[in-house]
Amino acid sequence: MSCSGNNPHIGIIMGSESDMPVMEACMKQLDDFGVPYEVKVASAHRKPAEVHEWASTAHERGIRVIIAAAGKAAHLGGVVAAYTPCPVIAVPMKTSDLGGLDSLLSMVQMPSGVPVACVAINGAKNAAILAVQIMGTGCEGARQKIIDYKAAMAQA
């Protein structure tokens, strides 16, 4: 698997523009790693056809891992996972109703055959790190970025 070039390797999708401030930590981490990504805002409930189109063509665009952020019912990660062969990492958004526990539980309770990995509530930075780790299983450059990152953390 080649991981070079400027085409996006990570797809980030969020259910609402209101998720953007939290997801900026994800984008910053990917920028720090030098990993190209694309961003889409589309709700699984309000724009299902748009989500279907984006998710079902992600691998054709060179996307290797998808990060899906959503709150409340938080079906976005599961819907995306149903339409793509790419691994999906869900980021549950903190909510005013249940503090994000509603989002977290919605994301980790995917049915058999439609796996979605899940990070902590508002865990956007960890989603980026996990996405690059997944890429690193088939890309020495991505693996080296994680090795260097962990070595720098150990020195801090």
C-alpha angles and dihedrals in degrees: 000000000000117000099178128106136059098273113113115269096179125055117206118194127176132184097228143015086242088071091061098088091057093042092053087081088059093049092046092052091049089048089051089052091046091236114148118230142172127222129215129179112203132133120229087220104039099034107024095151091053091049090049092051094046095046098042092053099040096100090049088057091054097260111153102178131021126210113200121192122191143145139216109008086010099193094150097095093049094045091050091047090053091059104040139058088214120103112257125214115196124212111198112214121224109250134199092232104056103357093254097304088112090055094046095050092047090054101046095046097072116150122255111282096029105077122185122182114220135204129195124295106287087002095148096141092052090049089058092048092048091048091054090046089054090049088050092066088075104019124064092199093057091044091053091051089057093045090052092045093052092046090053091049090052090054095050 
